[in-house]
Amino acid sequence: MLSNLLTGFSAFTLNVVLPETFRWIVYTAVIWVPIVILEYAWTVWVRYTRTDWIMRQKKAVLEVKLPAETFKSPAAMELVLNALIQTGGEGTPIERYWDGKARPWCSLELCSIDGEIRFFIWCFESQKNFLMANIYGSYPDVAIHEVEDYTEKVAKNMDKYDIYAAEYRFIKPDPYPIKTYVDYGLSDDPDEELKVDPLASLIEVMGSVKKEDQIWFQFIARAHTAEKNHFNKRQEDPWVEAAKAEIKKIAKGVMEKKEDGTETFHMERLTPGQKESIEVIERSIGKYGLDVGIRGINVIPKGRGGFSVGIIKGSFRPFGANNFNSIAPAAAEFEYPWQDKSGKKLAYWKSKLFEYYRARSYFHPPYTFTDIPRRPIMILNTEELATLYHFPGSAVKTPGLKRIPSKRADAPFNLPT
């Protein structure tokens, strides 16, 4: 009997449902086909105008050299990042969709090249002088020079190198912040010999690699804003809304519902861990947010073997904790050998990640065109990013961290704006 029912259902589906559905699709094609075509055309147009605008912008790579003595905490870098929170350029629909303009972004880069630790900042030429002025304002003793892009040498000799690449993601939802310099007590500006800089361990291991090796970390950042619709109306910020939802979720067990339907929040019933989680989330969204993409690249001589996988995968462990967020790597690799028997797909992924690193591309094409697994944009506030990327004080004495022998007398007074 059951087989008869299944047979009857199959016949009904083939003879009645599918033909009716097909006819409905054909009859309504005059409506949905133009919509599909217009949607596709619109997507292509926006990508074209945006790519064209990005390609026409001049870019610069700045190298920052540190003085022999510096006593600044990461709070100084946070001031620099606050100044970089610029949302201009895409204010109107015409600017966004016709001119292809985008919010400016920069790439903060920490590199070990032949065992020497170096700090680079990639930016648009139009932002260069503004950026330099703000760095000098917070770090008057550094020296900043525009240099050739250090990735060019490897790009021109790809046949001589092997590459290991990774991008990074959050373990917990975005509203949970990482452990920052404030949590390490650096906001209190302790004596230099008492400072515990979470970046020191990463710099130490980067400085210990072999002379022929290179390790690059890239933090691509732009101002975080709530998206606008086609009518230029600002939407609710999902970062802030997610933070509120997470706090509500944590506090759910200590809410008491009264007979009149109102709820009372009993703070005293929270565990110490719950209190800390709520406090760090509230502190996180209380500061300016940044859209951030993080990449790590390890370059070694071809055929030698021995990638610094531990450095790439474990580089951000000091910034995580139980009630905080953690940054984990998503390396360009496969879990099982049969997923990529020929190795061609893995080679393709690595080459594309290298290409996107060089283009400093994360928010716009060419990165968005790729078929490699794309990592979500992380939202970090200025305090978090300043913790991950800042110029370490004199207490960090890694041999590979070269410093200029003398201080600058004064910051330039006539930098153009």
N, C-alpha and C positions, 0 to 999 in steps of 0.2 A: 504493500500500500504506500509506504514511504517513497519507494522508487517511482511509483506512478505520480505521486504529488510533485516530486522533483522534476520529473520529465515534463509534466504539465506546466510547471512554473518556468522551466527553461524555454518551452515552446511559446508561452505567453510573452516572455521577455524578448525573444527573437522576432516574433511575429507582430507584436503590438507596441511594447514599450520602446524598443530601439528605433523602429520606423517613426513613431510619433516624436521621439526626442530628436531624431535626425531632421525631420520636417520642421520642427520648432527652431532648430539651429539655422536651417536654410532660410526660413521665413524672416527671422530676426537679424540675419546677416547684415542687412542694410543699416542696422543700428550699431551692432557690436564691432563689425570689421573696421569702420572708420575710427571708432574709439581706440581699438587696439593699435591701429596704424599711427594715430596721432600721439598716443602714449609712447610708442617706440620712437617716433620721430622727435618728440620732445626730449626724451632721455638722451638720444644721440646728439641733439643740438646743444643741450646743457653741457654734456661732456666735451663736445668740440670747443665751445666758447671758453670753458674753464681751462682746458688743456692749452689752448692757444694763448690765453692770458698768462698762464704760468710760464710757458716757454719763452714769452717775450720779456719777462722780468729778469733783470740782471741780479746775479747772486754773488755773495762774498763769503770767504772763509777766514775767520779771525783766529789767531792763536793768542792765548793769554799766558804770559810767563809770570810766575810768582816771585816775589822778593824773598830774600833770605829770612826775613823776619816779618811775620804777619800774625796778628792776634784777633782776627775777625772770627765771629761765630757764623754759622749758616744763616743767621738772621740778616746778615748783610746781603747774601744772595737773594733772600726773599724780597728785599726791597727792590732789587734789580728786576725780579720776576713780576712784582706788582706793577712796575712801570711798563712792562711788556704786555699787560692786559689791554689789548687794543681790539676793539670789535668793529672798527671802521672798514670801509672798502666794499662791503656787501649790504649796506644799509637799506637800499631800495630794490624792488624786483628788477628794475632796469639794470642796475649794477650787477646783480647776481646772475640774471638769466640772459641778458643781451650782451653786456660787456664781459661777463665771465669772471668778474672779480671775486676774490676770496679773502677771508680774514688772514692777515699776515701770520706766519708761523716761523719758528726758528728751530734749529737742531743743536742741542747742547751735547757735546761729545767728549768722552773721556777715553783716551787711547794709550795703549802701550805699544810703542814702535821700537823694535830692537832693544826692549827692556827699559826704554825711557818713557816716563809718564808725561803725557802732554794733554792740555786742555784746548779744545777748539769750539768755536761757535759758528755755525752756518746760518746765514740770514739773507734777506733780500737787501740789495744794494741801497734801496730807499730807506731801510731801517738801520743801516750800519752806524751812521754817526750818532743817532739817538741811542742806540744800544751801547756804543763805546762811552758816551757821556755818562750813562747811568752806571756802567761798571766802574768807571773812574770815580764817580761820586761815592760809591760804596767801598771800593778798593783803590784808593789813590796811589798806592805804591806798586801796582802791577804794571806790566808793559804789554801793550796790545799791538799786534802787527797783522796786516792782511797778508795771507800766505797762499801758495798754490794748494789746491785740494789734495790732501795726502792720499786719497783713494785712487788718484790718477795713476800713480806708479804701478799699483797692483792691476788696475784695469787694463793697462797697456801691455802687461806681461802675464796674462791669465794662464798661459800654458806652463808657467813656472811655479804656480801655486795651487795648493789644495785649500778648500774653504769649508768651515763648519759655521752654520748660521742658526740663529734662534730668534724668535720674538717672544714677548712676555705677556702675561695676563694676571688678573687678580684671582685669588682663590675664593674670596668671599665677595658679596655684592659690593658695588662701587662705594656706597656711603661709608663702609668701614675703612678708616684710614690706616696707612702703615705706621709703624713706630717711627716717630720723627725726632729731630734734634731737641725739641722741647721735652720729650719723654726721656731723653738722655741727659737732661740737665744743662744743655748748652745755651739755652735762652737766658740763663742766669749769669752768663759770661764769667765762668770760673777761671782761675789762673791757668795759664797755658799747660803747665805740667799736670794739671788735674783733669784736663779735658779727655772725654772718651768719645772720640769721633767715630760714628758707625761706618764712615766711608774709609777709615784707615786700613781696615783688614783687606778690603777689595784692592786698594792701591798697593798694599804690600804684596799680595799675590800676583798682581799684574806686573809689578816690577821685578818679579823673580823668574819670569819666563825666559826661554832661550833667546839669544840675540837675534836670530833670524825670524822669530815669531812676531806676530802682530795681533793684538786684541783691541777691538773697537766696541765701545758702547755708545748708543745713540738714544737721546731723549728728544723726540720731536714733539713740540708743544705749541698750542695756540690757545687763545682765550676761549673758555667754555661759555656758551650762551644758550638759552632756550631757543629752539628752532622757530623760524617764522613760517607762516603759511603763505600761499600765493598772493594773499591780500595784505601782506606785510604785518600781520598781527602776531605778536609774540605769544607762543604757546606756554603752557605750564612746563617748568623745568623738571624733567624726569629724574634728575639727580637729587634735587631737593625733595621731590615727592617720594622717591624711593627711601630717602633717609627718614622721612616722617613715618612711612609705613614700617620700616625696620624698628624704629623706636617703639611704635605702637605694638609691634609683634613681641618685642622683648618685655614690655610692660604689661602684656595681656594677663599674665598670671596674678598680678597684684591690683587688678581693677575690680572694684566692688560695685555691683549694680544695685541701685536702690529701688524702692517700690515705685517711685515716680518716673523711673526710666533713666534717670541721670546716673553717671558713673563717677566714682571717687578713686583717685589714684593714691595708693599707699606707698610712698617712696621708701618708708622704713622696712618694707617687706622684701625689697630687692636684695639680691645677693651682692657681695662686693664686685664680682665679675660683671653682673648685669649693670650695676651702677657705672662701672668703668666703661662698658660698651656704649651706654647712652651718652656719657660725657664726651667720649672721643668722637662719636658721630656728630653731636651737636657742635663740638669745636671745629670739626672738619668742614661742615657746610657754612660755618660762620666766616670763612675766608674765601677769597677769590678762587674759583675753580679753573682748571686747565684741562683741555683735551690732550691726552698724551699717548704716544706710541713708543714702545721701547724695543730696540733690537741689539743683538750682540753678534759680532763676527770674529772668528778666529782664522787667521791666515798663516799658513806654514809652507815651507818649501815642498814642492811636489814630490810625492813618493817617499817622503821621510817618515810619515806616520806620526802618531802621538799628539793628537789634538788636545788642547787644554779644556777638555769637556767639563771638568770639575769647576773651573773658573766660570765658564759660561752658565752652567746650570745652577751653581750655588752662590752666585755673586750677590744676590739680594736677600739672603737669609737673615742678616743682622737687622733688617728692617721689618721683620714679621714677629708676631707674638700671638698668644692664644686669643686675647680679646681684641686684637687688631687684625688688619688684613695682611696678606702675604703676597709677594710677587713670585710667580712660578714661570719657568721657561716652557715654551712649546717649540722644541727644536725641529729643524727640518730633517726628519728621520722617520723610519717606519718601524713599527713594533715587531713585525714578523718578516722574515726574508722573502716569503712567497708573495707579499704585497707589492714588491717591486723587484722581480727576479733579475731583470736586465740592469737595474740601477739607473736607468735613464730618467725616470720620474724624479728620483732623489737629486740627481745632478741638475735637473731643470729647476727644481725648487730652490736649491742653493744659489744657482745663477740668478734667479729672479730676486731673491732676497738681497743678494749683493747689489743688483741693479737698483732696487728700491732704496737701499741704504745710500748709494751714491747720489740718487736723485732727491734724497731726503723727502721721499713720498710716503705719506700714510693716510692723509685725509682725502686726497683727490687722485685722479688718474696720474700716472699709469697704474698705481697700486690697486685701484678698484677694478681693473680689468682682468686681474690675474685669476687663474684657476687653482692656485695653491690655497690651503686652508687659511682664510683671513682672520686675524685676531681682532676682537672687539676693541674699540677705543676705550682706554681707561680714563677716568676722571680723577685727577689729583689736585689738591689745593696747592697754593704757593708754598706753604710750609712743607708739604710732602716732597715736592719737586726740589726745593732748596736743600732738603736732606739728602736726596739722591745725587744731586749735582751741585757742588760748591767748591770753593778754593780752600783747601785745608790749611789750618794754622801751622805754626812752627813746631808744634808738638809731634806732627807727622814727619818722621825723619827717614822715610824710605829712600835708599840710595838712588833708586831710579827716578825719584821726583826731583828733577833739576830745578834750581832756583837761580834767579839772576843775582849777581854778587852785591849789588847796591840798590838802595831804595830810590824811587823816583822822588825828585824834589817837590814837584807840584803837578797836579792834574792839568792838562791843557785847558786854557781858559777860553779859547776861541774855536772850539769844535762847532761846525755848522749844524744847525738843527734840521 
